[in-house]
Amino acid sequence: MAFFIGYGCAALAPLLVGALRDATGTFTLAFGALGAIGLLMLVPIAWLRRTILHPVKAR
């Protein structure tokens, strides 16, 4: 399932970037969107790292 979603996103990204470039005439919006997605991915990474370093103990 992880590979399916990962490869699906990897296959759709160039199409979406191309569509944004065709619509706006520049890559600025496309690169901004990719940067924003990259920053949003840091949130779950930080949460997972905190969970791994400090696991919740069962009661």
C-alpha positions in Angstrom: 0.0 0.0 0.0 2.8 2.4 0.8 4.5 1.8 -2.5 1.1 2.2 -4.3 0.6 5.6 -2.8 4.2 6.7 -3.1 4.4 5.7 -6.8 1.0 7.3 -7.4 2.1 10.6 -6.0 5.4 10.4 -7.9 3.6 9.7 -11.1 1.1 12.6 -10.6 3.5 15.2 -9.5 5.0 16.0 -12.9 1.6 16.2 -14.4 0.4 18.6 -11.8 3.6 20.7 -12.1 3.2 20.8 -15.9 -0.5 21.8 -15.5 0.5 24.6 -13.1 3.2 25.8 -15.5 0.8 25.8 -18.4 -1.8 27.7 -16.4 0.6 30.4 -15.0 3.4 30.5 -17.5 6.1 30.1 -14.9 7.3 27.4 -12.5 7.0 29.8 -9.5 3.7 28.5 -8.2 4.7 24.8 -8.9 7.9 25.1 -6.9 6.1 27.0 -4.2 3.6 24.2 -3.9 6.3 21.6 -3.8 8.1 23.6 -1.1 4.9 23.9 1.0 4.3 20.2 0.7 7.8 19.5 1.8 7.3 21.8 4.9 4.0 20.1 5.7 5.7 16.8 5.6 8.0 17.9 8.5 5.0 18.0 10.9 4.3 14.2 10.9 8.1 13.5 10.8 8.6 15.5 14.0 5.6 13.8 15.6 6.9 10.4 14.7 10.4 11.2 15.9 9.0 12.4 19.3 6.9 9.3 19.6 9.8 7.0 18.9 12.1 8.8 21.3 9.5 9.1 24.1 7.0 6.2 23.7 3.7 6.4 25.5 3.8 3.8 28.3 0.8 1.5 28.8 -1.1 1.8 32.0 
